[in-house]
Amino acid sequence: MKVLSGIQPTGRFHWGNYFGAIRQYIALQGNEQSFYFIADLHALTTVREPAVLRQNVADAALDLLALGLEPSKATLFRQSDVPEVTELTWLLMTITQMHLLEKCHAFKDKKAKGIAADAGLFTYPVLMAADILGYDSTHVPVGADQIQHIEVTRDLAQRFNQLYGESLVLPEPYVLDDSAKVPGTDGEKMSKSYNNTIPIFETPKKLRKLIMSIQTDSTPMEAPKNPDTCAVFQLYKLFGTSEQQQELAARYRAGGMGYGAAKETLYEAAMQHFGTAFERRADLEKRPADVEDILVQGARVARAKCQQVVARVREACGLSAKPV
């Protein structure tokens, strides 16, 4: 299985990122191909401050490595360090039909809200397709709501192959387990756009404050409570063992426990779960040159693969296999 996934550096990674995707990306490392890139080119559609983007990329690399990505098992690199992917984007653009892009979620959502969409957002799916096709990826980990991106990628690859012969590998979606629903501090889906996230590497003091701010109902402390409708309990389920979940659920139903105690239990569970990652991140922060070397070495491996694919595609459509 040749796995590829990218993650945007649009802000600090939060619990939703980890349980919804990163944890499973890391579980897939060590396959025949495990490529993971920090999608800084994609981030340009929303992040306009150069210093912010650079810091976000640095934080993303630190976070991924601290959470368990191992350079010996997976290739980590910056998207922009493989310029061939932008060349492949253009080659795909020449065979991309407008109506296909007009159907894509991000563009449709902005258009429906009356928000101006620039060409970068409109053609975003083509760059995403190049990201996937440029490495002969066979499987792309995605959530159920992102399957459309893989469908577009497959459509473009099929169209190119029909026009120029079999040149591109058709990828399959590797649908991530979405059973781990991650509510934010307001009970809605955890998302930066909702401003309800809990960052993974927040300081203990700020983390505790965020957890204590999670919205709950007004049930009195002495009264029984329903764990199934409580965001605090739903978050605790991500960390606790089955036995621990049952124990906390029993305390909810028995009454006599306030939500503050449940939040404290959640805080302690989160600190324990991410404790080792905190230590690794602190160590990596002291060695920025080593982190940069990991990204550079990863880019060399990824670029060598992408060059092979682009040479094949160039020759197929009538260009020289290698630029002069």
N, C-alpha and C positions, 0 to 999 in steps of 0.2 A: 504494500500500500504506500503510495507516494502522497504524503499529506502536505498541504500548504494552508496557512492562515495568516491574515494580517489584522492588526489592531491599531486603531487611530489614536494618536497622541493628542487628544483634545482636552485633556485634564487628568487629574490623578485617578488611578483605577480605584473602583469601589467594590463593595461586597457583591453587587449585581454583576460586575465584570468577572469577578473571580468565580463565583458559583455558577454563573450562566455560561461561561466560556473558558476562561484561562485555566481553571482546574482541569478541564477535559482536554484542552490543548496539550497540557503538560503530560497527561496520561497517555497521549498518542505519540509522544516523542520516542525515538528509538526505532521507528519504522524504517522501511527501505529508504524513504526520504521524508524528513521532517523539517520543513522550511517555515519559519515564522518571521514575519517582517513588521517593522514599525512603519505604519502607513503615513509618512510625513507629506507625501505628495497629495494624498486624499485630504489631509488635514488643512491644506491651503484653501479649501473652499469655505472654511469657517474661522480658522485662526489667522489673523492678519498681522499680529505683532511678531517680528522675527525673534526677539529675545524669548518671548513666551513659547514659541514653537520649539526653539532649541532646548529650553528647559524641560518642556513636556517630553521631548524625545529622550533626553537623558534620564528623566524620571521613569519613563516607560521601560527602558532597558534595565535600570536598577530593579524595578518592581518585578519584571518577568524573571530575571535571574534569581532574585531573592525568593520568589515564590516556588522555585524548583526547576526552571528551565536549565538544562545542562548542555553546555556547548559540545560536549563529547557525544551527545545523543541527538541534538537538534541544531539547525543552522539559524542563528538569529542575525538579522541585518536591517539596515535602514532601506526603505523602498527606494529612495532617491539615489542610493549608491549603485543602483543597477540601471544605468541610462537606457539600456536596450529595451526596458519595459515601456518606455515612452515611445520608442520607435515602433514597437509592436502595436502600441495603441493606435498610432496613425495608420498602420497597415490594416488594422481591423476597422478603423473608422471609414476607410474607403469602401467597405462592403456592408456597413451598418445602415439599415433603413431607419428613417426618422420615426416612423410610427412605433417601432420597437422601443425607442428611448422615451417616447411620449407616454408610454404605458407604465414606466417605472415609478415606484412608490415615491421616492424623494422628490422628483420633479412634480408629480401629480399633487402631492400634499402641499407643496409651496404654491403651486398654481391655484389650488382650491382656496387657499387662504389669502390670495391676492398678493403674495410676496414675490418680488422679482427674483427670478432664477437665472444665474449667469451660465455661460457656456460650460464652465467647469462642472457645475452640478448636473447639467443636462447630459453631458458626455461621461459623467462619473462611472456609469456601468461598463463603458468600453475600457477604461483604465483598469477597472476591477477584473474584467475579462482577461486583459493582458497580464495582470498579476498572476492569474491562475494558469493561463495557457502557456505563459513564458517558461514554465518549469516542468512541463509535462505532468502536471499534478493529476492524480487519479481520484483523490478524495479531498473535499473541502469541508471542514467542520463549520456548520452554520446552525443558527436557531431556525425554528419552523417559519418565522416571519422573514427570513432572508433567503429562502429557497429560490425566490424569483431571480436573485443575482446569478445563481448557478444556471437557471434556465436560460437567461440571456446569454451567458457565457457559452453554453452548449449550442444555442441558436447561431451565434456568431461563428463558432468553430465549424459547425455543420455547413454553414453557407460558404465559408472559406474553402473547406474541403471539397464541396461540390464544384466550386469555380476552378480551383487550382490543383485538385488531387489531395489525397490523404496526407496532411501535413501537421495537423493539430490533434492532440489527444482530448477526447471528450471526458470531462470530469464528472464525478458523481457527488451529490451532496452527502455529507456525513452528518446527519441530523443530530444535534446535541440533545442531551437529556434535558427537557424543559420542565421536569417534575419539580426541580428546585426553584419554586417561585420566590423571588426576592422582593419583598415589599420595602418601600422607603420609609423615612421617618413619618410620613403622612399617611401611610397605609397603601398608597398607590404604588405601581411598579417603580422600583428604584431606577432613576434616570437623571442624568445631569440636567436635562431640559426641564425637569420638574423641581430641581433644586432640593432634592430630598435624599441625597446620597450619604453613605457612610464610607469614607475613604479607608482603604485597607491599612495604609501606613500613617494613620493619624496619631498624634501624640496621645499617650494614655489619658491625660487630663481632658483633652478635647474630645477624644473618643467617648469617654464616660459621659460628657456633657451631651453629645449627640444622641447617645443611647437613651439617656434620661429624657430627651425631648421627643421621643417617639410617641405619637398620639395614641391615646387609649380612651375608653369610654369612662363614664362617671360612676360605675358600679362601686359601692362602698367596700372598704377593705374586708369587712366581716362577711360579706355576701359571696356565694359561689360565683365563679366566672367561667366563661366558655373559652377554652384555649384555641378552639378552631377558628374563632373570629378575631383573635388578637394578633396584631402584627408582631408584637414582642415574641410571642410563642412561635409564630411562623419563622421568624429569624433564628430563634434558638434551635429549631429543628435542623437547621443547616449545620450546626456545630455539635449538638448532643448525640450520644448514642441512643439506641432505641430504649434502653433501660432508663437513661437520664430523661428522655422525653416523656416517658410514662410517669416518672416520678414527679416532674414539674406539672404535667397535666393533672395529676391527682391533687396536687396542692391548689391548682386553679379551682377545681371542682369542689374541693372541701371547704373553701372559704377561709377567711382569717389571714390571707396573704394579699398585700397590696401590690399594685403594678410596679411600684418602686423596687420591691424585692425581686420581682421577675426580671426587671431591667438590670439589676445588679448581677443576677445569675447569668444573664446574657453577656454582660460586659466581661465577666470572669471567663466565660467559655470562649469568647472571641480572643481575649488576650492569650489564653492558653493555646488556641488553635494557630494563631499567627506568631506566637512567640519566637520560634526558630527563624521564621522569615524576617522578623524585625532584626534579629542578631545578624543574619546574613546581609541584610541591606546596609546596616551600620558599617559592617566590614567593607562591603563593596564601595560605599561612599568614600572611604579612605584610599581607594585604589582606582581613581577615574581612568588612568592610563590602561589598566587591565580591562576595564569595561569597554573602552574604545577599541582596544585590540580585538576583543571578541566580535564587535560589530564589523570591524574592517575585515577580519578573517572570514566572517560569515558572508560578507558581501562578495568576497573573492570566489567563494564556493558557489554562491547563488548566481553571480554574474557569468561564471564559466558555463553553467548550465543554460542560462538564458541566451547566451551567445550562440550556443548550439541550435537552440530552437529558432532564434531569429534568422540565422544563416539558412536554415531549412525553409523558412517562410519566405525570405527574400528571393531565394532561387526559384521557389514554386511560382511566385507571382511575376517573375521576369526581371528581377533586379540581380545585381551581382551578389554572390553569396556573402562576400565580405566587402565593406567599403574600402576604397582605395586609401 
